Amino acid sequence: MLIDPKVEYKERCIGCHEPAAILFKAPKTKDLRKTIYEMYRRDSSEIPSKSQVDNMLKYAKSLKKN
């Protein structure tokens, strides 16, 4: 079963983030990887692995696609 990243974003992420189109129209950060790492640390006591950060970065970039 494939998950549509945009549907997933609307169901799980929109509560804390603005709509993806706005979020990526004018990025507020130059280092998205660092922002993702900090998001993991804020939401969990576990330190995210490089793989987790890489996967979230890939997911975030998938939201930019039309």
KOLPA-524673 format. One record per residue: x, y, z of N, C-alpha, C in turn; residue in three letters; residue number from 1. Coordinates in Angstrom, 1 decimal. Layout:
N
[[X, Y, Z], [X, Y, Z], [X, Y, Z], "ala", NUM]
...
***
This chain:
66
[[0.8, -1.2, 0.0], [0.0, 0.0, 0.0], [0.9, 1.2, 0.0], "met", 1]
[[0.7, 2.1, -0.9], [1.4, 3.4, -1.0], [0.7, 4.5, -0.3], "leu", 2]
[[1.4, 5.3, 0.3], [0.8, 6.4, 1.0], [1.0, 7.7, 0.2], "ile", 3]
[[0.0, 8.5, 0.0], [0.2, 9.7, -0.7], [0.7, 10.8, 0.3], "asp", 4]
[[1.9, 11.3, 0.1], [2.5, 12.3, 1.0], [1.6, 13.5, 1.3], "pro", 5]
[[0.8, 13.9, 0.4], [0.0, 15.1, 0.6], [-1.2, 14.7, 1.5], "lys", 6]
[[-1.7, 13.6, 1.4], [-2.8, 13.1, 2.2], [-2.3, 12.9, 3.6], "val", 7]
[[-1.1, 12.3, 3.7], [-0.5, 12.1, 5.0], [-0.2, 13.4, 5.7], "glu", 8]
[[0.3, 14.4, 5.0], [0.5, 15.7, 5.5], [-0.7, 16.3, 6.1], "tyr", 9]
[[-1.8, 16.2, 5.3], [-3.1, 16.8, 5.8], [-3.6, 16.1, 7.0], "lys", 10]
[[-3.4, 14.8, 7.1], [-3.9, 14.1, 8.3], [-3.0, 14.2, 9.5], "glu", 11]
[[-1.7, 14.3, 9.4], [-0.8, 14.2, 10.5], [0.0, 15.5, 10.8], "arg", 12]
[[0.2, 16.3, 9.8], [1.2, 17.4, 10.0], [0.6, 18.8, 10.1], "cys", 13]
[[-0.6, 19.0, 9.4], [-1.2, 20.3, 9.3], [-1.5, 20.9, 10.6], "ile", 14]
[[-1.7, 20.1, 11.7], [-2.0, 20.7, 13.0], [-0.9, 21.6, 13.5], "gly", 15]
[[0.3, 21.3, 13.2], [1.4, 22.1, 13.7], [2.1, 22.9, 12.6], "cys", 16]
[[1.8, 22.6, 11.4], [2.5, 23.3, 10.3], [1.4, 24.0, 9.4], "his", 17]
[[1.9, 25.0, 8.6], [1.0, 25.6, 7.7], [0.9, 24.7, 6.4], "glu", 18]
[[-0.1, 25.0, 5.5], [-0.2, 24.2, 4.3], [1.1, 24.0, 3.6], "pro", 19]
[[1.4, 22.9, 3.1], [2.7, 22.6, 2.4], [3.0, 23.6, 1.3], "ala", 20]
[[2.0, 24.0, 0.5], [2.3, 25.0, -0.5], [2.9, 26.3, 0.0], "ala", 21]
[[2.4, 26.7, 1.2], [2.9, 27.9, 1.8], [4.2, 27.7, 2.4], "ile", 22]
[[4.3, 26.5, 3.1], [5.6, 26.2, 3.8], [6.8, 26.1, 2.8], "leu", 23]
[[6.6, 25.6, 1.6], [7.7, 25.5, 0.7], [7.8, 26.6, -0.4], "phe", 24]
[[6.8, 27.5, -0.4], [6.8, 28.6, -1.3], [8.0, 29.5, -1.0], "lys", 25]
[[8.1, 29.9, 0.2], [9.2, 30.8, 0.7], [9.8, 30.1, 1.9], "ala", 26]
[[10.7, 29.2, 1.7], [11.3, 28.5, 2.9], [11.9, 29.5, 3.9], "pro", 27]
[[11.6, 29.1, 5.1], [12.0, 30.0, 6.2], [13.4, 29.6, 6.8], "lys", 28]
[[13.9, 28.5, 6.2], [15.2, 28.0, 6.7], [16.1, 27.6, 5.5], "thr", 29]
[[17.3, 27.7, 5.6], [18.2, 27.3, 4.6], [18.7, 25.8, 4.9], "lys", 30]
[[18.6, 25.4, 6.1], [19.0, 24.1, 6.5], [17.8, 23.3, 7.0], "asp", 31]
[[17.1, 22.7, 6.0], [15.9, 21.9, 6.3], [16.2, 20.7, 7.1], "leu", 32]
[[17.4, 20.1, 6.9], [17.8, 18.9, 7.6], [17.9, 19.2, 9.1], "arg", 33]
[[18.5, 20.4, 9.5], [18.6, 20.8, 10.9], [17.2, 21.0, 11.5], "lys", 34]
[[16.4, 21.7, 10.7], [15.0, 21.9, 11.2], [14.3, 20.6, 11.5], "thr", 35]
[[14.4, 19.6, 10.6], [13.8, 18.3, 10.8], [14.4, 17.7, 12.0], "ile", 36]
[[15.7, 17.7, 12.2], [16.3, 17.1, 13.4], [15.7, 17.8, 14.7], "tyr", 37]
[[15.6, 19.1, 14.7], [15.1, 19.8, 15.8], [13.6, 19.4, 16.1], "glu", 38]
[[12.9, 19.2, 15.0], [11.5, 18.8, 15.1], [11.4, 17.5, 15.8], "met", 39]
[[12.2, 16.5, 15.4], [12.2, 15.2, 16.1], [12.5, 15.4, 17.5], "tyr", 40]
[[13.5, 16.2, 17.9], [13.9, 16.3, 19.3], [12.8, 17.0, 20.1], "arg", 41]
[[12.1, 17.9, 19.5], [11.0, 18.6, 20.2], [9.9, 17.6, 20.5], "arg", 42]
[[9.6, 16.7, 19.6], [8.5, 15.8, 19.7], [8.8, 14.4, 20.3], "asp", 43]
[[10.1, 14.2, 20.6], [10.4, 12.9, 21.2], [11.7, 13.0, 22.0], "ser", 44]
[[11.9, 12.2, 23.0], [13.1, 12.2, 23.8], [14.2, 11.4, 23.1], "ser", 45]
[[13.9, 10.7, 22.0], [14.9, 9.9, 21.3], [15.6, 10.8, 20.3], "glu", 46]
[[16.9, 10.5, 20.1], [17.7, 11.2, 19.1], [17.5, 10.5, 17.8], "ile", 47]
[[17.0, 11.3, 16.7], [16.7, 10.6, 15.5], [18.0, 10.2, 14.8], "pro", 48]
[[17.9, 9.1, 14.1], [19.0, 8.6, 13.3], [19.2, 9.4, 12.0], "ser", 49]
[[20.3, 9.2, 11.4], [20.5, 9.9, 10.1], [19.5, 9.4, 9.1], "lys", 50]
[[19.2, 8.1, 9.1], [18.2, 7.6, 8.2], [16.8, 8.2, 8.4], "ser", 51]
[[16.4, 8.4, 9.7], [15.1, 9.0, 10.0], [15.1, 10.4, 9.4], "gln", 52]
[[16.1, 11.2, 9.6], [16.2, 12.6, 9.1], [16.2, 12.6, 7.6], "val", 53]
[[17.0, 11.7, 7.0], [17.0, 11.6, 5.5], [15.6, 11.2, 5.0], "asp", 54]
[[14.9, 10.3, 5.6], [13.6, 9.9, 5.1], [12.6, 11.1, 5.3], "asn", 55]
[[12.7, 11.8, 6.4], [11.8, 12.9, 6.6], [12.1, 14.0, 5.6], "met", 56]
[[13.3, 14.2, 5.3], [13.7, 15.2, 4.2], [13.2, 14.8, 2.9], "leu", 57]
[[13.3, 13.6, 2.5], [12.8, 13.1, 1.3], [11.2, 13.3, 1.2], "lys", 58]
[[10.6, 13.0, 2.3], [9.1, 13.1, 2.5], [8.8, 14.6, 2.3], "tyr", 59]
[[9.5, 15.5, 3.0], [9.2, 16.9, 2.9], [9.3, 17.4, 1.5], "ala", 60]
[[10.4, 17.0, 0.8], [10.6, 17.4, -0.6], [9.5, 16.9, -1.5], "lys", 61]
[[8.9, 15.7, -1.2], [7.9, 15.1, -2.0], [6.6, 16.0, -2.0], "ser", 62]
[[6.5, 16.8, -0.9], [5.3, 17.7, -0.8], [5.4, 18.8, -1.8], "leu", 63]
[[6.6, 19.2, -2.3], [6.7, 20.3, -3.2], [6.2, 19.9, -4.6], "lys", 64]
[[6.2, 18.6, -4.9], [5.8, 18.2, -6.3], [4.4, 18.5, -6.5], "lys", 65]
[[4.0, 18.8, -7.7], [2.6, 19.1, -8.1], [1.9, 17.8, -8.3], "asn", 66]
***
